[in-house]
Amino acid sequence: MAGPRAHRPAPDRRLSAVEYRGGSVRAHGCGEPPRYGLSCLIEKLRGELARLKRAGFGTASERLGGRVEQLELAIETLEVDEAERLAAMPAVAGAVEAARIRPARRPLPGHLRRESIVHPGPCACPACGGALRRIGEDVTESLDYVPGRFKVVRHVREAFACRACEQVVQTPAPHHAIARGRAGPGLLAHIAVAKFDDHLPLYRQAEIYARDGVDLATSTLSGWLGATAAAVMPLVDLPRREVIAGSDVLHGDDTPVPVLAPGTGKTRTGRLWTYVCDERPHGGARPPAAVIFASPDRRGERPLAHLARFSGVLVADGYAGFNGLYAGTRPGGALTEAACWAHVRRKFFDAHAATGSTLAAEALARIGALYGIERGLHGKPPDARTRERQARARPLGAALKAWAEASLSQVPGRSDLAKALRYMLARWTALTRAFDDGRIALDNNAAERALRGVAVGRKNYLFAGSERGAERAAAFYTLIESAKLNGLDSEAYLRDVLTRIADHPAKRLADLPPWNWTPASPVAHAA
C-alpha cells in the first residue's frame, strides 16, 4: 500500500535514510511488490552511501564523515531487520530467496585451516539389512570462527550403496543455527558479542575480518545477525519470565537510546530497561540474572507492563515513572520501594566538587560510614545482615537524618546542596528499608552495572536504526549480561547454545539459560 503523498519526494531530490525507512515501496518509485519493500529500501540506501563515499574525497569530507557512518548503521539495521523477519517465516524466506538474482557463491578462502567432522553412515542397509559399500561422500563447508582465527569446518557425510538392493544410504545433513547460511555457531556468536559486548558495529567488524583475508560484506553480517536473533529469541523470553516472576528483590533502572524516527530526519529517545536479580551479597540460592527490555518512550506504563508478574521489593532510583508500581491501585498489589544510597551520595559528591562545601563533605563521610558497615556484611545470610544493620547502621542513619534536617535551614534553598538534602529526606523511608531487610542492598549498582555496556555502545552506534533494532539489542544484552553475571565467557556460551539450539528439544529449553547451562562435549577433530 502506498504511503501518504507527503512522503513522496520529488524525483530530483536526494532521499535521506529516515525517509527511506519511513516510506513504502511505491512511495519511493520501486516497482517491486510490497513484500520486497525492505530490499528496495536497502538498495536505495546503498546507492546513497556510495554517492556519499565518492563525495568524501572532496573538500567536504570531514562534514560527510558522520553522515556516512550514520547511513552505514541505518543500512545495517534494516538488513538485520529483514533477515530476522525472514528467519521467522521460512516459507516466505524461501520464496524471497528463489526470486532474488544472486551472483554465484565464491569458494571459501583456500588459505584457511580446514577441520572435518565426519558423519559416519550406517553399518547395514536400513531397507533390507544388506552389506554396504562406500561409493563416495558429500562435503558441505561453512565458515566458522574461533577466538583469534577463522577456520572452515567440513561436514563430511559418507554415502553408501547397498550391495543387495543398490539403495544409497547417507547420514542426513547437520542442522545449522541459521538457515541458508554458511556461518558456523562460533562465528555467529563472535559477531553478536563483538557488536553488543565489544561495541563494534558490523561495518567495522567487516573491516577487521578483511585484514584476515576474509571478505564479508556488511549485508552478509547483517543477515546472519538477524537470523541469530530469531534463533535465540525463545531462549530470551524464558529468563524474562523466570527472573521477574520468581524473584523476591529486583534492581531496576533504565537508560536512553537514540532511535531513528521514520520520516522525520531526526532521532527520538527510546529506552532500555533492566531488571536484575542478584542474591550473592546475602548468599541467596537464586543465580544472578539480568533481563532487559526496549521501549520507544519512558512512560510509567512500561515498567508496569514489564513487572506485571512481579511482587516483592524493587530497588530503584527516584524516577517518577516507577511510582505507579508502589501504588495500591496496581494490579496484583503495590511493590515495596527501596531507594538507592549511591544516588544520594552522588548528589552530595557533585555539590562538594562544585563548591568544596564542608557540609557536603560531612554528608559524604556519614554515608561512607554506612558503606563501611556494609562491606563486612557481604555474603552473610539475610538474618545476620538485618541484625548488624539494626544494631550499627540504623543509629548512624537516625543521626544522619537529624543532621540533614538541621543543615537544610543553613544553606540557600536553591543550592545544589539543599537539593541533595531534600532528595535524601524525601526518600528516607525507602532509603532505610534495607536496615530492616537483609535481602535488600544499599544501592542500585547491580542494575547500573548491567547497563554500563549499553552506555559504552551508545557512543559507538550513535543511534539504533529502528525500534526492532532496539528490541534486538535488548535480547542480546539479556543473554550476554546474564552470562557475565554467572561468571561465563559470553562468547563461549553463545557459541555452544547456537551449536545445540537447532536440535534442542523445546521442552528442555530451561537447560540453556546461563544459570543452568553446562557446555556440551566437543565433537569436532582437526583434519
C-alpha positions in Angstrom: 0.0 0.0 0.0 1.4 3.4 -1.0 2.3 5.8 1.8 0.9 9.4 2.1 1.7 11.8 -0.7 3.7 13.9 1.8 6.3 11.1 1.9 6.7 11.0 -1.9 9.9 13.0 -2.7 10.4 15.0 -5.9 12.4 13.0 -8.5 15.4 15.2 -8.3 15.7 15.4 -4.5 18.0 13.0 -2.7 16.3 10.8 -0.1 17.5 10.7 3.4 18.0 7.4 5.4 15.0 8.0 7.6 12.8 8.9 4.5 13.7 5.5 3.1 12.9 3.9 6.4 9.5 5.5 6.8 8.2 5.4 3.2 6.6 2.5 1.3 7.8 0.7 -1.9 5.5 2.7 -4.2 6.3 6.0 -2.5 9.9 5.6 -3.5 9.2 4.5 -7.0 10.2 0.9 -6.7 8.3 -1.5 -8.9 8.7 -4.5 -6.7 5.6 -5.8 -4.8 5.2 -4.7 -1.2 6.8 -7.8 0.3 10.1 -6.7 -1.3 9.9 -3.1 0.0 12.7 -3.6 2.6 15.1 -4.9 -0.1 14.3 -2.0 -2.3 14.9 0.4 0.5 18.2 -1.2 1.3 19.3 -0.9 -2.3 18.4 2.8 -2.4 20.4 3.4 0.8 23.4 1.6 -0.6 23.2 3.9 -3.6 23.1 6.9 -1.3 26.0 5.5 0.7 28.1 5.0 -2.5 27.4 8.6 -3.5 28.4 10.0 -0.1 31.7 7.9 -0.2 32.6 9.3 -3.6 31.9 12.8 -2.3 34.0 12.1 0.7 37.2 12.5 -1.2 36.4 16.2 -1.8 36.8 19.3 0.4 33.7 18.4 2.4 35.0 15.0 3.6 35.0 16.0 7.3 31.4 17.1 7.2 30.3 14.0 5.3 32.2 11.5 7.5 29.5 11.5 10.2 26.7 11.1 7.6 28.5 8.1 6.0 28.8 6.4 9.4 25.1 7.0 10.2 24.0 5.7 6.8 26.1 2.6 7.2 24.5 2.0 10.6 21.0 2.6 9.1 21.6 0.0 6.3 23.0 -2.4 8.8 19.9 -2.2 11.0 17.5 -2.5 8.0 19.3 -5.6 6.7 19.2 -7.3 10.1 15.5 -6.4 10.5 14.8 -8.1 7.1 16.9 -11.2 8.0 15.2 -11.6 11.4 11.7 -11.2 9.8 12.5 -13.8 7.1 14.0 -16.2 9.6 10.7 -16.3 11.5 8.8 -17.1 8.3 10.7 -20.0 6.5 8.2 -20.3 3.6 8.3 -16.6 2.8 12.1 -16.6 3.1 12.3 -19.5 0.6 10.2 -17.6 -1.9 12.2 -14.4 -1.5 15.4 -16.3 -1.8 14.2 -18.0 -5.0 13.1 -14.7 -6.5 16.4 -12.9 -5.9 19.1 -12.9 -8.6 22.3 -13.5 -6.8 25.9 -14.0 -8.1 27.4 -17.4 -7.8 28.9 -18.1 -4.4 32.6 -17.6 -4.1 34.5 -20.5 -2.7 35.6 -20.1 0.9 39.2 -18.9 1.2 41.6 -21.7 0.5 44.3 -20.5 2.9 42.2 -21.2 6.0 42.8 -24.2 8.1 40.2 -27.0 7.5 38.6 -29.0 10.2 36.5 -32.1 9.3 33.6 -33.5 11.1 32.8 -37.0 9.7 29.2 -38.1 10.0 29.5 -41.9 9.6 26.9 -43.9 7.7 25.1 -47.0 9.0 26.6 -50.4 9.2 23.8 -52.1 7.2 21.2 -51.1 4.7 18.2 -49.9 6.6 15.9 -51.2 3.8 17.0 -54.8 3.6 19.8 -55.3 6.1 22.3 -56.0 3.3 26.0 -55.1 3.4 27.0 -51.6 2.3 29.9 -50.5 0.1 31.3 -46.9 0.2 30.5 -45.0 -3.0 31.6 -41.5 -2.2 30.8 -38.6 0.1 29.3 -35.1 0.1 31.1 -32.2 1.6 29.5 -29.1 2.9 31.7 -26.2 4.0 30.8 -23.5 6.4 32.9 -20.6 7.6 33.4 -20.6 11.4 35.4 -18.6 13.9 37.4 -19.5 16.9 38.9 -16.8 19.1 41.8 -15.2 17.2 41.4 -17.0 13.9 39.0 -18.2 11.2 38.6 -21.8 10.1 36.5 -23.8 7.7 34.6 -26.7 9.1 34.0 -29.5 6.5 30.9 -31.7 7.3 31.8 -34.9 5.5 28.8 -37.3 5.1 29.8 -40.6 3.7 27.5 -42.2 1.2 27.0 -46.0 0.9 25.2 -48.2 -1.5 23.6 -51.5 -0.6 25.1 -54.5 -2.4 21.8 -56.3 -2.4 19.3 -53.6 -3.5 21.5 -50.7 -4.6 19.8 -48.2 -2.2 22.0 -45.2 -1.4 22.3 -44.5 2.3 23.7 -41.4 3.9 23.6 -39.5 7.2 21.3 -36.5 7.0 22.9 -33.1 6.6 23.5 -31.5 10.0 21.3 -28.7 11.2 22.8 -25.2 11.4 22.0 -22.5 13.8 20.6 -20.4 10.9 19.1 -21.5 7.7 20.7 -20.8 4.3 23.9 -19.5 5.8 27.4 -20.7 5.7 28.3 -19.3 9.1 29.1 -21.6 12.0 28.0 -21.1 15.6 31.4 -19.8 16.6 31.3 -17.0 14.0 27.7 -16.1 14.8 28.5 -15.8 18.5 31.5 -13.7 17.8 29.6 -11.3 15.6 26.9 -10.8 18.2 29.3 -10.4 21.2 31.6 -8.1 19.2 28.6 -5.8 18.4 26.8 -5.9 21.8 29.6 -6.5 24.3 32.7 -5.2 22.5 30.6 -2.3 20.9 31.8 -2.9 17.3 29.2 -2.0 14.6 29.1 -4.6 11.8 30.8 -2.4 9.2 33.8 -2.1 11.5 33.8 -5.9 12.0 33.8 -6.4 8.2 37.0 -4.2 8.0 38.6 -6.3 10.8 37.8 -9.6 9.0 39.1 -8.3 5.7 42.5 -8.0 7.4 42.5 -11.8 7.7 41.7 -12.2 4.0 38.0 -13.0 4.7 35.8 -10.7 2.6 32.4 -10.5 4.4 30.0 -7.8 3.2 28.2 -5.8 5.9 24.9 -7.1 4.3 26.0 -10.6 4.9 26.9 -10.0 8.6 23.5 -8.2 9.0 21.7 -11.2 7.6 23.5 -13.5 9.9 22.9 -11.4 13.0 19.1 -11.1 12.2 18.8 -14.8 11.8 20.7 -15.4 15.0 18.4 -13.1 16.9 15.4 -15.1 15.6 17.1 -18.3 16.7 17.8 -17.2 20.3 14.5 -15.3 20.9 12.7 -18.2 22.6 15.7 -18.5 25.0 15.5 -14.8 25.8 11.8 -15.0 26.6 12.4 -17.7 29.2 14.7 -15.8 31.6 12.5 -12.7 31.3 9.6 -14.7 32.6 11.5 -16.7 35.2 13.6 -13.9 36.7 10.7 -11.4 37.1 8.1 -13.9 38.4 10.5 -15.9 40.7 12.5 -13.1 42.4 11.8 -11.5 45.8 14.1 -8.5 45.2 14.8 -6.8 41.9 17.1 -3.9 40.9 15.5 -1.7 38.2 17.0 1.0 36.0 16.8 2.5 32.5 19.0 4.3 30.1 18.3 6.4 26.9 18.9 5.0 23.4 18.5 7.3 20.4 16.3 5.6 17.8 15.7 6.8 14.2 12.3 8.3 13.9 10.9 7.3 10.5 10.1 10.2 8.2 11.4 13.0 10.4 15.1 13.1 9.6 15.8 13.0 13.4 16.2 10.6 16.2 13.9 10.3 19.2 14.8 8.9 22.6 13.9 5.3 23.3 14.8 3.5 26.5 16.4 0.2 27.5 15.1 -1.1 30.9 17.0 -3.6 33.0 15.8 -5.7 36.0 18.5 -7.6 37.9 18.2 -10.4 40.4 21.5 -10.8 42.4 21.3 -12.6 45.7 25.0 -13.1 46.0 25.5 -10.3 48.6 23.3 -12.1 51.0 24.2 -15.7 50.0 20.8 -16.4 48.3 20.1 -19.6 46.4 18.9 -18.0 43.1 21.5 -17.5 40.4 22.1 -13.9 39.2 20.4 -12.7 36.0 19.7 -9.5 34.1 16.7 -9.1 31.8 16.5 -6.1 29.5 13.5 -4.6 27.6 13.3 -1.9 25.0 10.6 0.7 24.7 10.0 3.7 22.5 9.5 6.1 25.4 9.9 6.4 29.2 6.2 6.4 30.2 5.3 4.8 33.5 3.2 2.2 31.8 6.4 0.5 30.6 7.7 -0.7 34.0 4.1 -1.6 34.9 4.0 -3.9 31.9 7.5 -5.3 32.5 6.8 -6.1 36.2 3.2 -7.3 35.9 4.2 -10.7 37.3 6.5 -9.4 40.0 5.6 -9.0 43.6 8.3 -8.0 46.0 10.9 -5.3 46.6 12.2 -3.0 43.8 15.5 -1.2 44.4 15.5 1.8 42.0 16.3 5.5 41.8 13.7 8.2 42.3 12.3 8.2 38.8 8.6 9.2 39.0 7.7 6.7 36.3 8.2 3.9 38.9 5.6 5.5 41.3 2.8 3.5 39.8 4.5 0.3 40.9 4.2 1.4 44.5 0.6 2.5 44.3 -2.2 0.4 45.9 -4.1 0.5 42.7 -1.5 -1.6 40.8 -3.0 -4.9 39.6 -1.5 -7.6 41.9 -0.8 -5.1 44.7 1.8 -2.5 45.4 5.5 -3.3 45.2 7.8 -2.4 48.1 10.1 0.5 47.3 13.8 0.6 48.3 15.8 3.7 47.3 19.4 3.9 46.3 22.1 5.4 48.6 24.5 5.7 45.7 22.2 8.2 44.0 22.1 10.2 47.2 25.8 10.1 47.6 26.3 11.2 44.0 24.3 14.4 44.6 26.4 15.3 47.6 29.6 14.5 45.7 28.6 16.8 42.9 27.8 19.6 45.3 31.2 19.1 47.0 33.1 19.0 43.7 31.4 22.3 42.6 31.7 24.3 45.8 34.0 22.4 48.3 31.3 22.7 50.9 32.2 21.3 54.3 28.6 20.3 54.9 28.7 18.2 51.6 31.9 16.6 52.8 30.3 15.7 56.1 27.4 14.1 54.3 29.8 12.0 52.3 31.6 10.9 55.4 28.4 9.9 57.1 27.2 7.9 54.1 30.6 6.4 53.8 30.3 5.1 57.4 27.1 3.2 56.3 29.0 1.6 53.5 31.9 0.7 55.8 29.5 -1.4 57.8 28.1 -2.9 54.7 31.4 -4.2 53.4 31.7 -6.5 56.4 28.2 -8.0 55.7 28.9 -9.3 52.2 27.9 -12.9 51.8 26.3 -13.2 55.2 22.7 -14.6 55.4 19.8 -12.1 55.5 19.1 -12.5 59.2 22.6 -11.8 60.2 22.7 -8.7 57.9 19.5 -7.4 59.4 20.8 -7.7 63.0 24.0 -6.0 62.1 22.3 -3.2 60.3 19.7 -2.6 63.0 22.4 -2.5 65.7 25.0 -0.4 63.9 23.6 1.2 60.7 20.2 2.3 62.0 21.7 4.6 64.7 24.0 6.2 62.1 21.1 6.7 59.8 19.0 8.4 62.5 21.9 10.7 63.3 22.3 11.5 59.6 18.6 12.4 59.2 18.7 14.7 62.2 21.9 16.4 60.9 20.3 16.8 57.4 17.2 18.4 58.8 19.2 20.9 60.8 21.6 21.6 57.9 18.8 22.3 55.5 18.0 25.6 57.2 21.6 26.7 56.9 22.1 26.6 53.2 20.5 28.6 50.3 17.2 26.9 49.2 18.2 26.7 45.5 21.7 25.5 46.0 22.8 22.0 44.9 23.5 21.1 48.5 19.9 21.9 49.5 18.6 19.9 46.6 20.7 16.9 47.7 19.4 17.2 51.3 15.8 17.4 50.2 16.3 14.5 47.8 17.6 12.3 50.6 14.9 13.3 53.2 12.1 12.9 50.7 13.1 9.3 50.2 14.1 8.5 53.8 11.6 5.6 54.4 12.7 3.9 51.1 16.4 4.5 51.9 16.2 3.0 55.3 14.1 0.0 54.3 17.4 -2.0 53.9 18.1 -1.6 57.6 15.1 -4.0 58.3 15.6 -6.5 55.5 19.0 -8.2 54.9 18.0 -9.2 51.3 18.0 -5.5 50.2 21.2 -3.9 49.0 22.0 -0.3 50.0 22.2 0.8 46.4 21.1 0.1 42.8 24.6 -0.5 41.5 23.7 -4.0 40.3 21.3 -2.5 37.7 23.6 0.3 36.7 26.4 -2.2 36.0 24.1 -4.2 33.8 23.5 -1.1 31.7 27.2 0.0 31.6 27.8 -1.8 28.3 24.8 0.0 26.7 26.2 3.4 27.6 29.6 2.5 26.0 27.9 1.0 22.9 25.7 4.1 22.5 28.8 6.2 21.9 29.8 3.9 19.0 26.4 3.3 17.5 25.2 6.9 17.5 21.7 5.5 17.4 19.6 2.4 17.0 18.3 2.2 13.4 14.8 1.1 14.3 12.6 0.0 17.2 13.1 -3.6 16.2 16.9 -2.9 16.4 16.5 -1.7 20.0 14.5 -4.8 20.8 17.1 -7.0 19.3 19.8 -5.2 21.3 17.8 -5.8 24.5 17.6 -9.6 23.7 21.3 -10.0 23.1 22.1 -7.8 26.2 19.9 -10.1 28.3 21.9 -13.2 27.3 25.3 -11.5 27.4 24.8 -9.7 30.8 23.3 -12.8 32.4 26.2 -14.9 31.2 28.7 -12.5 32.7 26.8 -12.3 36.0 27.2 -16.1 36.2 30.9 -16.0 35.5 30.7 -17.3 31.9 32.6 -16.3 28.8 29.6 -14.8 26.9 31.1 -15.7 23.5 31.7 -19.4 24.5 28.2 -19.6 26.0 26.5 -18.2 22.8 28.7 -20.4 20.6 27.6 -23.6 22.5 24.0 -22.5 22.6 23.9 -21.8 18.8 25.6 -25.2 18.2 22.8 -27.0 20.1 19.7 -24.9 19.7 18.6 -26.2 16.3 18.3 -29.8 17.6 17.5 -29.0 21.2 14.0 -30.2 22.4 11.7 -27.3 23.1 10.6 -28.9 26.4 14.2 -28.8 27.6 14.8 -25.1 26.8 15.3 -24.5 30.5 18.7 -26.2 30.2 20.1 -23.4 28.1 19.8 -20.1 30.2 23.2 -19.1 31.5 22.5 -20.2 35.1 21.5 -23.7 34.0 23.9 -24.1 31.1 26.7 -26.7 31.0 28.8 -26.9 27.9 28.3 -29.8 25.5 31.2 -32.2 24.9 33.2 -31.2 21.7 32.7 -33.5 18.8 34.9 -32.0 16.2 38.5 -33.0 15.5 41.2 -31.4 13.4 41.7 -32.7 9.8 
